[in-house]
Amino acid sequence: MIKQPYYMIDFSASACLFEIRINDYPVIHMNVEGQVATNIPINFAILKSGTQSISATILPNIGDWQLHRKSELKFNIKLFDVADDFVFDKQFGDYHSEAIEDKKKEVIKHISSFEAEVPYQLSAWQDGRNLEDIKDSRKKLEKAYDDISRLIRDNRFDDYKKLISRREENMAASMYLSKAESEERFTDLIKDFKSGFKIQPVSKDAAMFICGNNKVAFLKKVNGESALYLENRDTEEELMLDISFYIPEGKDEFEII
């Protein structure tokens, strides 16, 4: 029996903009003009044991209207036991997008599911309000971004830590992190904040995305990157903060999840 099941998506993509979601939550969103191949952990989107949905959307690169004849996405799911080390258990859920060749296509979609067994149950967006029922949701979301930006700008890192506490608790549970390892995640982030990075204004052109069965929202720049980011002008580096928000039942304002 696997003590600490660790699920990963192993994927490769070329000449497309694609997104993969687990339980309607984006785990990877990337605009690939050439080729890319890597793997990413997905436990944080698996809220409890049982059937998990997985979907993929393949679109033309930013600025294009049709998929390139070389547009392609391949992936599979790999299961490891990480109780002592990374021990491979099995591979499943293989997917390979259809060949484009000379076809004129604007989008390819794929939907399937898989079974996952995990020793935890996350308290996440499943107890959030349906954002379709929220008036002025965009305005409320922008306010949440402004509040976070202000905390970082004013070096109020203890207050920022409180705002991301539930998110970090879920991350620690799903990634089997010790208390020390979880604390180190936050410490490393603050080191980055203090090393010349400055929070940047959220663009008014940022697009609002809703996922998690209409319970999660976030803002993205036109290139698909997070609208919340810091910049170090000396090193010309950017630090993206991929943060999602939801409105808990009984409340009226967005919180980080």
Contacts in CASP RR format, 6 or more apart in sequence:
PFRMAT RR
TARGET T0000
AUTHOR 0000-0000-0000
METHOD contacts of the structure
MODEL  1
MIKQPYYMIDFSASACLFEIRINDYPVIHMNVEGQVATNIPINFAILKSG
TQSISATILPNIGDWQLHRKSELKFNIKLFDVADDFVFDKQFGDYHSEAI
EDKKKEVIKHISSFEAEVPYQLSAWQDGRNLEDIKDSRKKLEKAYDDISR
LIRDNRFDDYKKLISRREENMAASMYLSKAESEERFTDLIKDFKSGFKIQ
PVSKDAAMFICGNNKVAFLKKVNGESALYLENRDTEEELMLDISFYIPEG
KDEFEII
2 79 0 8 1.000
2 81 0 8 1.000
2 83 0 8 1.000
2 89 0 8 1.000
2 117 0 8 1.000
3 81 0 8 1.000
3 83 0 8 1.000
3 119 0 8 1.000
4 81 0 8 1.000
4 82 0 8 1.000
4 83 0 8 1.000
4 119 0 8 1.000
4 176 0 8 1.000
5 43 0 8 1.000
5 79 0 8 1.000
5 80 0 8 1.000
5 81 0 8 1.000
5 89 0 8 1.000
5 116 0 8 1.000
5 117 0 8 1.000
5 118 0 8 1.000
5 119 0 8 1.000
6 41 0 8 1.000
6 43 0 8 1.000
6 79 0 8 1.000
6 80 0 8 1.000
6 81 0 8 1.000
6 82 0 8 1.000
6 86 0 8 1.000
6 175 0 8 1.000
6 176 0 8 1.000
7 41 0 8 1.000
7 42 0 8 1.000
7 43 0 8 1.000
7 46 0 8 1.000
7 77 0 8 1.000
7 78 0 8 1.000
7 79 0 8 1.000
7 80 0 8 1.000
7 116 0 8 1.000
8 39 0 8 1.000
8 40 0 8 1.000
8 41 0 8 1.000
8 42 0 8 1.000
8 77 0 8 1.000
8 78 0 8 1.000
8 79 0 8 1.000
8 80 0 8 1.000
9 20 0 8 1.000
9 27 0 8 1.000
9 28 0 8 1.000
9 39 0 8 1.000
9 40 0 8 1.000
9 42 0 8 1.000
9 75 0 8 1.000
9 76 0 8 1.000
9 77 0 8 1.000
9 78 0 8 1.000
10 38 0 8 1.000
10 39 0 8 1.000
10 75 0 8 1.000
10 76 0 8 1.000
10 77 0 8 1.000
10 78 0 8 1.000
10 91 0 8 1.000
11 20 0 8 1.000
11 28 0 8 1.000
11 37 0 8 1.000
11 38 0 8 1.000
11 39 0 8 1.000
11 40 0 8 1.000
11 73 0 8 1.000
11 74 0 8 1.000
11 75 0 8 1.000
11 76 0 8 1.000
12 35 0 8 1.000
12 36 0 8 1.000
12 37 0 8 1.000
12 72 0 8 1.000
12 73 0 8 1.000
12 74 0 8 1.000
12 75 0 8 1.000
13 30 0 8 1.000
13 32 0 8 1.000
13 35 0 8 1.000
13 36 0 8 1.000
13 37 0 8 1.000
13 72 0 8 1.000
13 73 0 8 1.000
13 74 0 8 1.000
14 32 0 8 1.000
14 34 0 8 1.000
14 35 0 8 1.000
14 36 0 8 1.000
14 70 0 8 1.000
14 71 0 8 1.000
14 72 0 8 1.000
15 32 0 8 1.000
15 33 0 8 1.000
15 34 0 8 1.000
15 35 0 8 1.000
15 61 0 8 1.000
15 67 0 8 1.000
15 68 0 8 1.000
15 70 0 8 1.000
15 71 0 8 1.000
15 72 0 8 1.000
16 32 0 8 1.000
16 58 0 8 1.000
16 59 0 8 1.000
16 60 0 8 1.000
16 61 0 8 1.000
16 67 0 8 1.000
16 68 0 8 1.000
16 71 0 8 1.000
16 72 0 8 1.000
16 73 0 8 1.000
17 30 0 8 1.000
17 31 0 8 1.000
17 32 0 8 1.000
17 58 0 8 1.000
17 59 0 8 1.000
17 60 0 8 1.000
17 61 0 8 1.000
17 62 0 8 1.000
18 28 0 8 1.000
18 29 0 8 1.000
18 30 0 8 1.000
18 32 0 8 1.000
18 56 0 8 1.000
18 57 0 8 1.000
18 58 0 8 1.000
18 59 0 8 1.000
18 73 0 8 1.000
19 26 0 8 1.000
19 28 0 8 1.000
19 29 0 8 1.000
19 30 0 8 1.000
19 56 0 8 1.000
19 57 0 8 1.000
20 26 0 8 1.000
20 27 0 8 1.000
20 28 0 8 1.000
20 54 0 8 1.000
20 55 0 8 1.000
20 56 0 8 1.000
20 75 0 8 1.000
21 27 0 8 1.000
21 45 0 8 1.000
21 53 0 8 1.000
21 54 0 8 1.000
21 55 0 8 1.000
21 56 0 8 1.000
21 211 0 8 1.000
22 42 0 8 1.000
22 45 0 8 1.000
22 46 0 8 1.000
22 52 0 8 1.000
22 53 0 8 1.000
22 54 0 8 1.000
23 45 0 8 1.000
23 46 0 8 1.000
23 47 0 8 1.000
23 52 0 8 1.000
23 53 0 8 1.000
23 212 0 8 1.000
24 53 0 8 1.000
24 55 0 8 1.000
24 211 0 8 1.000
24 212 0 8 1.000
24 213 0 8 1.000
25 45 0 8 1.000
25 125 0 8 1.000
25 211 0 8 1.000
25 212 0 8 1.000
25 216 0 8 1.000
25 244 0 8 1.000
26 209 0 8 1.000
26 211 0 8 1.000
27 40 0 8 1.000
27 42 0 8 1.000
27 44 0 8 1.000
27 45 0 8 1.000
28 40 0 8 1.000
29 220 0 8 1.000
29 224 0 8 1.000
30 36 0 8 1.000
31 61 0 8 1.000
31 62 0 8 1.000
31 223 0 8 1.000
31 224 0 8 1.000
32 61 0 8 1.000
33 61 0 8 1.000
39 78 0 8 1.000
41 175 0 8 1.000
42 77 0 8 1.000
43 118 0 8 1.000
43 174 0 8 1.000
43 175 0 8 1.000
44 122 0 8 1.000
44 170 0 8 1.000
44 171 0 8 1.000
44 174 0 8 1.000
44 175 0 8 1.000
45 52 0 8 1.000
46 52 0 8 1.000
46 116 0 8 1.000
46 118 0 8 1.000
46 122 0 8 1.000
46 174 0 8 1.000
47 121 0 8 1.000
47 122 0 8 1.000
47 124 0 8 1.000
47 126 0 8 1.000
48 118 0 8 1.000
48 120 0 8 1.000
48 121 0 8 1.000
48 122 0 8 1.000
49 116 0 8 1.000
49 117 0 8 1.000
49 118 0 8 1.000
49 121 0 8 1.000
50 115 0 8 1.000
50 116 0 8 1.000
50 117 0 8 1.000
51 113 0 8 1.000
51 114 0 8 1.000
51 115 0 8 1.000
52 113 0 8 1.000
52 114 0 8 1.000
52 115 0 8 1.000
52 116 0 8 1.000
53 111 0 8 1.000
53 112 0 8 1.000
53 113 0 8 1.000
54 77 0 8 1.000
54 93 0 8 1.000
54 111 0 8 1.000
54 112 0 8 1.000
54 113 0 8 1.000
54 114 0 8 1.000
55 109 0 8 1.000
55 110 0 8 1.000
55 111 0 8 1.000
55 112 0 8 1.000
56 73 0 8 1.000
56 75 0 8 1.000
56 95 0 8 1.000
56 97 0 8 1.000
56 108 0 8 1.000
56 109 0 8 1.000
56 110 0 8 1.000
57 107 0 8 1.000
57 108 0 8 1.000
57 109 0 8 1.000
57 110 0 8 1.000
58 67 0 8 1.000
58 71 0 8 1.000
58 73 0 8 1.000
58 97 0 8 1.000
58 107 0 8 1.000
58 108 0 8 1.000
58 109 0 8 1.000
58 110 0 8 1.000
59 67 0 8 1.000
59 106 0 8 1.000
59 107 0 8 1.000
60 66 0 8 1.000
60 67 0 8 1.000
60 68 0 8 1.000
60 71 0 8 1.000
60 106 0 8 1.000
61 68 0 8 1.000
62 222 0 8 1.000
62 223 0 8 1.000
62 224 0 8 1.000
65 106 0 8 1.000
66 104 0 8 1.000
66 105 0 8 1.000
66 106 0 8 1.000
67 100 0 8 1.000
67 105 0 8 1.000
67 106 0 8 1.000
67 107 0 8 1.000
67 108 0 8 1.000
68 100 0 8 1.000
69 100 0 8 1.000
69 101 0 8 1.000
69 102 0 8 1.000
70 100 0 8 1.000
71 97 0 8 1.000
71 100 0 8 1.000
71 108 0 8 1.000
72 96 0 8 1.000
72 97 0 8 1.000
72 99 0 8 1.000
72 100 0 8 1.000
73 95 0 8 1.000
73 96 0 8 1.000
73 97 0 8 1.000
73 108 0 8 1.000
74 95 0 8 1.000
74 96 0 8 1.000
74 97 0 8 1.000
75 94 0 8 1.000
75 95 0 8 1.000
76 91 0 8 1.000
76 92 0 8 1.000
76 93 0 8 1.000
76 94 0 8 1.000
76 95 0 8 1.000
77 91 0 8 1.000
77 92 0 8 1.000
77 93 0 8 1.000
77 114 0 8 1.000
78 88 0 8 1.000
78 90 0 8 1.000
78 91 0 8 1.000
79 88 0 8 1.000
79 89 0 8 1.000
79 90 0 8 1.000
79 91 0 8 1.000
79 92 0 8 1.000
80 86 0 8 1.000
80 87 0 8 1.000
80 88 0 8 1.000
80 89 0 8 1.000
81 87 0 8 1.000
81 89 0 8 1.000
82 176 0 8 1.000
92 114 0 8 1.000
93 112 0 8 1.000
93 114 0 8 1.000
95 110 0 8 1.000
95 112 0 8 1.000
97 108 0 8 1.000
97 110 0 8 1.000
98 108 0 8 1.000
118 174 0 8 1.000
120 173 0 8 1.000
120 174 0 8 1.000
122 170 0 8 1.000
122 173 0 8 1.000
122 174 0 8 1.000
123 166 0 8 1.000
123 170 0 8 1.000
124 170 0 8 1.000
124 257 0 8 1.000
125 212 0 8 1.000
125 215 0 8 1.000
125 216 0 8 1.000
125 244 0 8 1.000
125 246 0 8 1.000
125 257 0 8 1.000
126 215 0 8 1.000
127 248 0 8 1.000
127 249 0 8 1.000
128 215 0 8 1.000
128 246 0 8 1.000
128 247 0 8 1.000
128 248 0 8 1.000
128 249 0 8 1.000
129 215 0 8 1.000
129 246 0 8 1.000
129 247 0 8 1.000
129 248 0 8 1.000
129 249 0 8 1.000
129 250 0 8 1.000
129 251 0 8 1.000
130 214 0 8 1.000
130 215 0 8 1.000
131 137 0 8 1.000
131 210 0 8 1.000
131 214 0 8 1.000
131 215 0 8 1.000
131 217 0 8 1.000
131 247 0 8 1.000
132 214 0 8 1.000
134 140 0 8 1.000
134 247 0 8 1.000
134 252 0 8 1.000
137 208 0 8 1.000
137 217 0 8 1.000
138 208 0 8 1.000
140 247 0 8 1.000
140 252 0 8 1.000
140 253 0 8 1.000
140 254 0 8 1.000
141 208 0 8 1.000
141 217 0 8 1.000
141 218 0 8 1.000
141 219 0 8 1.000
141 245 0 8 1.000
141 254 0 8 1.000
142 202 0 8 1.000
142 219 0 8 1.000
143 253 0 8 1.000
143 254 0 8 1.000
144 245 0 8 1.000
144 253 0 8 1.000
144 254 0 8 1.000
144 255 0 8 1.000
144 256 0 8 1.000
145 202 0 8 1.000
145 219 0 8 1.000
145 227 0 8 1.000
145 228 0 8 1.000
146 202 0 8 1.000
148 160 0 8 1.000
148 163 0 8 1.000
148 228 0 8 1.000
148 241 0 8 1.000
148 243 0 8 1.000
148 256 0 8 1.000
149 199 0 8 1.000
149 201 0 8 1.000
149 202 0 8 1.000
149 228 0 8 1.000
150 156 0 8 1.000
151 157 0 8 1.000
151 159 0 8 1.000
151 160 0 8 1.000
151 163 0 8 1.000
152 160 0 8 1.000
152 193 0 8 1.000
152 199 0 8 1.000
152 230 0 8 1.000
153 198 0 8 1.000
153 199 0 8 1.000
155 193 0 8 1.000
157 190 0 8 1.000
157 193 0 8 1.000
161 186 0 8 1.000
163 255 0 8 1.000
163 256 0 8 1.000
164 186 0 8 1.000
164 243 0 8 1.000
164 256 0 8 1.000
166 255 0 8 1.000
166 256 0 8 1.000
166 257 0 8 1.000
167 243 0 8 1.000
167 244 0 8 1.000
167 256 0 8 1.000
167 257 0 8 1.000
168 182 0 8 1.000
168 185 0 8 1.000
168 186 0 8 1.000
170 257 0 8 1.000
171 177 0 8 1.000
171 182 0 8 1.000
171 185 0 8 1.000
172 179 0 8 1.000
172 181 0 8 1.000
172 182 0 8 1.000
177 185 0 8 1.000
192 230 0 8 1.000
192 239 0 8 1.000
193 230 0 8 1.000
195 232 0 8 1.000
196 232 0 8 1.000
196 234 0 8 1.000
197 230 0 8 1.000
197 231 0 8 1.000
197 232 0 8 1.000
197 237 0 8 1.000
197 239 0 8 1.000
198 230 0 8 1.000
198 231 0 8 1.000
198 232 0 8 1.000
198 233 0 8 1.000
199 228 0 8 1.000
199 229 0 8 1.000
199 230 0 8 1.000
200 229 0 8 1.000
200 230 0 8 1.000
200 231 0 8 1.000
202 219 0 8 1.000
202 227 0 8 1.000
202 228 0 8 1.000
203 221 0 8 1.000
203 227 0 8 1.000
205 221 0 8 1.000
205 222 0 8 1.000
206 219 0 8 1.000
206 220 0 8 1.000
206 221 0 8 1.000
206 222 0 8 1.000
206 227 0 8 1.000
207 219 0 8 1.000
207 220 0 8 1.000
207 221 0 8 1.000
207 222 0 8 1.000
208 217 0 8 1.000
208 218 0 8 1.000
208 219 0 8 1.000
209 217 0 8 1.000
209 218 0 8 1.000
209 219 0 8 1.000
209 220 0 8 1.000
210 216 0 8 1.000
210 217 0 8 1.000
211 217 0 8 1.000
215 246 0 8 1.000
216 244 0 8 1.000
216 245 0 8 1.000
216 246 0 8 1.000
216 257 0 8 1.000
217 244 0 8 1.000
217 245 0 8 1.000
217 246 0 8 1.000
217 254 0 8 1.000
218 226 0 8 1.000
218 227 0 8 1.000
218 242 0 8 1.000
218 243 0 8 1.000
218 244 0 8 1.000
218 245 0 8 1.000
219 226 0 8 1.000
219 227 0 8 1.000
219 228 0 8 1.000
220 226 0 8 1.000
220 227 0 8 1.000
221 227 0 8 1.000
225 240 0 8 1.000
226 240 0 8 1.000
226 241 0 8 1.000
226 242 0 8 1.000
226 243 0 8 1.000
228 240 0 8 1.000
228 241 0 8 1.000
228 243 0 8 1.000
229 238 0 8 1.000
229 239 0 8 1.000
229 240 0 8 1.000
229 241 0 8 1.000
230 238 0 8 1.000
230 239 0 8 1.000
230 241 0 8 1.000
231 237 0 8 1.000
231 238 0 8 1.000
231 239 0 8 1.000
232 238 0 8 1.000
232 239 0 8 1.000
243 256 0 8 1.000
244 256 0 8 1.000
244 257 0 8 1.000
245 254 0 8 1.000
245 255 0 8 1.000
245 256 0 8 1.000
245 257 0 8 1.000
246 254 0 8 1.000
246 255 0 8 1.000
246 257 0 8 1.000
247 253 0 8 1.000
247 254 0 8 1.000
247 255 0 8 1.000
248 255 0 8 1.000
END
